[in-house]
Amino acid sequence: MHLAVDAARVLGLERAAGLVNAVLRRFVRERGDIFAALDRDPAVRTAQPAWLVEAVRQAWPAQADAVLDALNVHPPMTLRVVGDRAAYLAGLAAAGRPAHAVGWAPEAVVLETSAPVTALPGFREGRVSVQDSGAQLAAPLLDLQPGQRVLDACAAPGGKTAHLLQGPVPPADLLAVDIDGARLAMVASTLERIGASARLRVADLSQPGALGDEPPFERILVDAPCSSTGVIRRHPDIKLLRRAEDIEAFARTQARLLERCFALLAPGGRLVYATCSLLPRENEAVVAEFLAREPAARALPWPAQVAFPPGALRLPIGVQLLPGAEAGSDGFYYACLGRGDSA
């Protein structure tokens, strides 16, 4: 307090020094009441936009406070390890970078202290990539089988593309598509780092005929553009960039993408719809409306061979991961859809 008063005097504001002193003394006396009054407004307490606070409270009333608080917590640096995870953890420890495995995510490792990616053993060689544990669900949910063609829609920046190519059953043919050529270049850079290849194409998959005469795909990943409200802890600028009216616009785009991509799915094929949103309007509502329109589509259950994240919410259609839940991941939504009687 005395430093603020001294600063006023140094700036030649001698007459203001008394006012500064009085205001600060009153604040010290009344700060408990002041903070209590501010905390009664959850938007102020959590430093989240009022529209988002209301949307989260409506969607997840039992988890809302934990979710809103979690969006302000510094996120962990989570890695996806290719190969022997225990050996990699030992290597990290030897390099003075302690970490621990994520029990439910078989390839995930969390560093105790964040580090530059170039300092990670095996990063340049593609043995490890930075990827949230929740994001590591997308590839296994596709349940790839030998010889299948895969469409990775909205592929940039390439983390899920790399995971597909480094999985136990890599695609026979992988087409990675993004609407943004500059972002698709990031996918190319990632594939070069891991020593893998795929076909890359700039296209707007929300438009009919975007892929020309491509034959159907047995597996499709639609990682749809969304409000990104599930990753605010990693990108706090989202709180300033998003508005309530954006959600309906995202939902319209997501609906077009889902419809166009499903049209590219082979009979008996499997499509995974994913977002990093917390909001049902972009998630379960989009999928439910699509299923009501498309008689050939059906919702598929969570695959038995994919561990279910602790604390995740099983919905009538799909699964929601919430930040702040036991899984420790960002917020994601996943729904698995099939065409026909098998997938």
N, C-alpha and C positions, 0 to 999 in steps of 0.2 A: 504494500500500500504506500509506504513512504517513498518508494521509487517512482510511483506515478506522480506524487506531489512534487518531488524533486524535478521530474521531467518537465512539469508545467512551468516551474520557475526557470529552468535552463532555457526553455523556449520563449522566455520573456512574458509569460502569462501569469505574473505574480498575483493578479486579482482573481484569476481562475483557480489558483492553488487551493484556496480555502474551500471552494465549491467541490473540487475533486476530492479533497480530504473528507468532506461531509458526506458525499455520495458513497464513497467507498466504506466509510465507517457504518453507514446505514445498511449497506449491502452485507457487511460482516455480521451485523446484528440480526438481520432478517433473512439471511440466505436460505435457511431451512424452509421457511414459509414460501419464499420465492420459488425454490426448486420444487417444492411439493405442488404448488399451483401449476407450474409448467408441466410437471409429470402427469397431471390429470389428463392432459391431451396426449394420446399415444403417438400422434404424428410428431409432436415436439420431442417427447421422451426418446423416441427411436430414430429421430432425424430421417424419417421416411415421408414421402409425399402423402398427403391426406387421402387422396383417391386410392393409393395402393394399400394403405392401412385398412381402409374400409373394404376393399376387394378381398384382402387376405382374411379379414375377420369374417366376412360372409362365406368365403370358401372353406376355411379351416378354423372354425371358432375354437375348438379345443386346443389347437396348436398355434394359434395366431401370435400370442406373445412371444413364444420361443422362436418362431420363424422370424418375426420382425427384429428381435434382438440378434439372431444369428446372422442376419444380413449385414450387421455392423462389425462382426468378428473377423479378425485377420484370417484369411483362408489358409489351409495347409498347402504345402507343395507336395502334390501327389504324383507319383511316377507309375508308368506301366513298364514292367520288366519283361523282356523276352528271354525265355529259358529258365534257368534255375534261380528262383527268387531267393532261396536261402543263401546260395553262394553270392548273389549280388549284395544282399544285406551284409554279409561278412566282408565283402570288398569295400562297401561304404564305411563300415566301422573301422577297417584298417586304414582308410583314407581320412579318418577323423570326421566323418559325416554320419553320425548315428541316425538310424531310421527304424521304423517298425512296419511289419506287414499288416495289411488290412484283412481281417479274418474272412470276411464274406466275399472279397474280390480277389481271385486267385493270382492275379498278376500285379496287384497294386501295392505300392510301398509309399509311406509317408515320411518325409525327412523331418527330423526334429527341428532343424534350422534350415531355412531356404538357402539356396545356393545358385550361382549362375549355371545355366544349363551346360555351358562349355566345360565346367569343372566337374561334371558328373562322369564317373567312369563309364565308358562305353557309349556315351551320347553320340559322338561323331560317327561311331561305327553302327549306330542304329539299334544297339542292344537295350536302350531305354529311351522313353519319351515322356514328356510331361503331359499328364491326362488325369483329370479328376476321376475318382473311383466310380461315381455315378455315370460318367460318360463312357466308362469301360464296359457298360452293359450292352451297348448298342450292337457290337459285333456278335457276341454270343447269342443274343436274342434272335438273330437271323437264322441260327441253326444251320449253318452252311453244310452242304453235302458235296462229295466229290463231283467234279465236272460241271458245276453250276455257273451260270452267267449271273453277274450281280450288277445292279445299278445303284451307285451311291449318289443320290440326288442332294443338291446343296452341299457339296463335299468340302468346301473350304472351311477352315484352313488345312484340313487333311489329317487330323488326329484319328478319326474313325476310319478313314481310308487306309491309313498305315496299319491300324489294328486288324482290319479285315485281311490285309495281305500278309501279316505276320502271324495269323492265327493257325490253329492246328490243321484246318482244312481251308487253304487259300482258294479264292475263286479261280475257275478255269479262265474266266474273262471278266475283268472289272472295268466298267465305264464310270468314271468320276466326272460329274457335271456340276457346274456352278454358273450363275448368271453373270458373275463379275470376273472378267479376265485377269485382273490384277490379283484378286484373291485366289484364283485358280493357279496362278504362278506359285503361290505359297504351297499348294498341294504338290506341285512338281518338285519344289525344293525339298519338301519332306520325303518324298519318294526317293529322291536322289540320295538323301542322307541314309535312309535305311536300306538302300540297294535293291529296291523293288520297282516294278513298272506297272502302269495301268494306262488305259486309254483316257485322255482328258479332253473334255469338250466344253466350250462356252455355249450355254443355251438357257432359255427361260422355260423351264419345265411346266410352268403354269399355263403355257400356251399349247393349243393342240398341234400335233405334228412337229414338236420341237426337235425330236430325234430322227425325223425322216422315216426311213424304212427299217430301223433297227428291229430285229426279231424280239419276241418277248423275253423277259428275264425271269429266272426262277426265284431270285431274291432281290428285294428292293429296300433300301434304307432311305426314308424321307426324314431327314433332320431339318425340320421346317424352320424358316425364319420366324422369329417370335419376339415378344417383349423383353426376353432375357431377364425377367424378374427373378429367376432362380439363381442367377450368378451375380447379383448385385455386390456381394462381398468381394468379388474379384474385379468388378467394373462399377465402382460407385457412381460414375458419371451417368449411369442408366437412370438414376433417381431424378436427374435434371433433364434428361433427353426424352423420357417417356411421358405421355399424357394419357388420361383415361380414354379419350376418344381414339387413341392408337389401337386399342385392343380389338375393336370390331374390324378395323382395316386389316390387322394381322390375320384375324379369323377368316376373312374372305380370301386372302391370299393362300392361307393354309388349306382351305377347302378346295380351291382350284388345283393346288399342287397334289393333294391327295387323290383327287378324281383323275387327273391326267396321269399320275404315276401308276395308279391301280390299273388303268387301261393298258399299261405296258407289262403287267404281271402275267406270267404264264399260268395256265390251269394247274391247280395244285401247288401254286407258288406261295411265298410268304413275304409279306411287307411289314416292316417295322416303322411306325410313325413315332417320331421323337421331337420333343422341344425341351428347352431349358427355361420353361415358364412355370410359374406357380398358379396360373389362373385357369380355371376350368373352361372358360370361354374359348381358349386357344387349344385346349387339350381334349378332355372327354367329350365336350359338346361338339367339337369339330368332327370327331370320329363317330359319335352317335348319329349326327345328322347325315354323315356319309353312308353309314350302314342302313339308315332308313331309306336312302335314295337308291342304293346299289344292291340289287337282289343277289348278285354273284359273290358279294363280300360277306365274310363272317368274322367275328372276333375269335381269336385263338387264346388259349390259356397260357400262363407263364410256363416256359419250358421246365420240365423237371430237372434237367441237367444244369440249369443256371441258378446259382444261389440267390435266394430272395433277400434283398437288403433289409437289415433290422430296422424297424421303425417305419418302413415304407408302407403306404396305404394302398390296399387292394380296393379298387373301385369297381363298379358294375362293368365298366369298360376301361381296361388299362390299369396302370400302377403309377402312383405319384410319390416321388422322393422329395422330402422337404429339408431344406437346410436347418440345422439345429437338431435333427433327429439322430438316433443312435448310429445310423450308417456313417455319419460324418461327411457326407458328400454335399455337392451343390444341389439345387433343386432341378429335378428332371421329371418329365412325363414320358411313359412308354406305352404303346399299344401295339399288339401283334395281330395282323389281319391275314386272312387266307382267301384264296380264290378256289371255289370248288370244295370237294370233299376231303382233301388232304393237303398238308403243307409240311 
